[in-house]
Amino acid sequence: VQLQASGGGLVQAGGSLRLSCAASGRTFSSGAVGWFRQAPGKEREFVAAMRWSGGRPYYADSVKYRFTLSRGDAKNAVFLQMNSLKPEDTATYYCADTATNYILSALWDGFRYDGWGQGTLVTVSS
């Protein structure tokens, strides 16, 4: 599986960015896709996840009501709309794939994912 994350950049606090994750290498009718982030000197942090088949996404409390994860029409791409960005959202954002149908609430765990994209840097200035 290959994942390509894009859309990062520099934005002022309160602004918005839309990240994209395009996946290839298998049929994405099962499993899930997740977004994680890692700031310099900090551990990787779960952001959001959803099943490739659709349905309600699962969000970390820190981004709930500000970030929206959605699936594209192509069924192998997802978008992370990030609004009301804060300086503490600054990090490299990674998308990841798992072919296993874990329960939604288990998708916070990065070790459940089989493949990872290369990351896209988001910098939020104050």
LINTAFEN-V881761 format. One record per residue. PHI is phi in whole degrees, -180 to 180 (NA if undefined). PSI is psi in radians with two decimals (NA if undefined). NEAR is the number of other ideal C-beta (glycine too) atoms within 12 Angstrom. Layout:
# LINTAFEN-V881761
phi=PHI psi=PSI near=NEAR
phi=PHI psi=PSI near=NEAR
This chain:
# LINTAFEN-V881761
phi=NA psi=2.40 near=25
phi=-122 psi=2.41 near=20
phi=-128 psi=2.38 near=36
phi=-124 psi=1.96 near=25
phi=-97 psi=2.48 near=37
phi=-153 psi=2.96 near=25
phi=107 psi=-0.06 near=27
phi=-69 psi=2.96 near=31
phi=169 psi=-2.93 near=21
phi=-103 psi=2.27 near=15
phi=-143 psi=2.63 near=26
phi=-79 psi=2.72 near=18
phi=-56 psi=2.40 near=19
phi=92 psi=-0.20 near=17
phi=-84 psi=-3.03 near=22
phi=-132 psi=2.66 near=23
phi=-144 psi=2.70 near=33
phi=-125 psi=2.03 near=28
phi=-94 psi=2.58 near=43
phi=-121 psi=2.60 near=30
phi=-136 psi=2.03 near=46
phi=-108 psi=2.25 near=28
phi=-118 psi=2.62 near=35
phi=-151 psi=2.85 near=18
phi=112 psi=-0.16 near=17
phi=-159 psi=3.06 near=20
phi=-87 psi=2.11 near=15
phi=-92 psi=1.00 near=31
phi=-102 psi=-0.07 near=15
phi=-141 psi=2.95 near=18
phi=82 psi=-2.81 near=29
phi=-151 psi=2.86 near=42
phi=-124 psi=2.42 near=51
phi=-129 psi=2.74 near=47
phi=-116 psi=2.35 near=51
phi=-129 psi=2.83 near=39
phi=-141 psi=2.68 near=39
phi=-141 psi=2.08 near=24
phi=-91 psi=2.71 near=24
phi=-55 psi=2.23 near=11
phi=79 psi=0.09 near=8
phi=-121 psi=2.85 near=13
phi=-77 psi=2.75 near=12
phi=-61 psi=2.47 near=25
phi=-128 psi=2.36 near=26
phi=-70 psi=2.46 near=34
phi=-115 psi=-1.00 near=43
phi=-164 psi=2.77 near=41
phi=-155 psi=2.74 near=40
phi=-156 psi=2.78 near=34
phi=-73 psi=2.51 near=30
phi=-62 psi=-0.46 near=35
phi=-79 psi=-0.10 near=19
phi=106 psi=-2.95 near=19
phi=102 psi=-3.06 near=18
phi=-71 psi=2.25 near=18
phi=-74 psi=2.92 near=31
phi=-122 psi=2.24 near=28
phi=-120 psi=2.61 near=27
phi=-70 psi=2.59 near=26
phi=-58 psi=-0.56 near=14
phi=-69 psi=-0.32 near=22
phi=-120 psi=-0.09 near=33
phi=-59 psi=2.42 near=17
phi=75 psi=-0.10 near=14
phi=-111 psi=-0.61 near=27
phi=-108 psi=2.55 near=36
phi=-132 psi=2.16 near=26
phi=-101 psi=2.28 near=40
phi=-141 psi=2.82 near=24
phi=-104 psi=2.49 near=30
phi=-80 psi=2.91 near=21
phi=-62 psi=-0.46 near=10
phi=-75 psi=-0.15 near=15
phi=70 psi=-0.18 near=21
phi=-118 psi=0.42 near=27
phi=-140 psi=2.55 near=29
phi=-132 psi=2.78 near=43
phi=-129 psi=2.39 near=28
phi=-113 psi=1.80 near=44
phi=-85 psi=2.09 near=25
phi=-115 psi=2.00 near=37
phi=-114 psi=2.88 near=21
phi=49 psi=0.84 near=23
phi=-66 psi=2.54 near=34
phi=-120 psi=2.74 near=25
phi=-55 psi=-0.58 near=19
phi=-72 psi=-0.11 near=19
phi=-83 psi=-0.11 near=37
phi=-62 psi=2.15 near=29
phi=-179 psi=2.96 near=34
phi=-90 psi=2.23 near=27
phi=-103 psi=2.31 near=44
phi=-121 psi=2.45 near=35
phi=-103 psi=2.64 near=44
phi=-143 psi=2.71 near=39
phi=-126 psi=2.46 near=41
phi=-131 psi=2.41 near=33
phi=-88 psi=-0.09 near=23
phi=-92 psi=2.44 near=20
phi=-86 psi=1.24 near=17
phi=-69 psi=2.75 near=24
phi=-65 psi=2.63 near=16
phi=-56 psi=-0.75 near=23
phi=-70 psi=-0.16 near=16
phi=-90 psi=-0.11 near=20
phi=-81 psi=0.06 near=36
phi=-73 psi=-0.33 near=27
phi=-88 psi=1.96 near=22
phi=-61 psi=-0.42 near=26
phi=-72 psi=-0.16 near=17
phi=-84 psi=-0.10 near=27
phi=-98 psi=2.55 near=31
phi=-98 psi=-0.51 near=22
phi=-139 psi=2.59 near=29
phi=-131 psi=2.55 near=29
phi=-84 psi=-3.13 near=34
phi=-85 psi=-0.23 near=19
phi=95 psi=2.61 near=26
phi=-136 psi=2.34 near=30
phi=-86 psi=2.26 near=25
phi=-116 psi=2.17 near=37
phi=-123 psi=2.14 near=26
phi=-113 psi=2.06 near=29
phi=-92 psi=2.60 near=16
phi=-91 psi=NA near=14
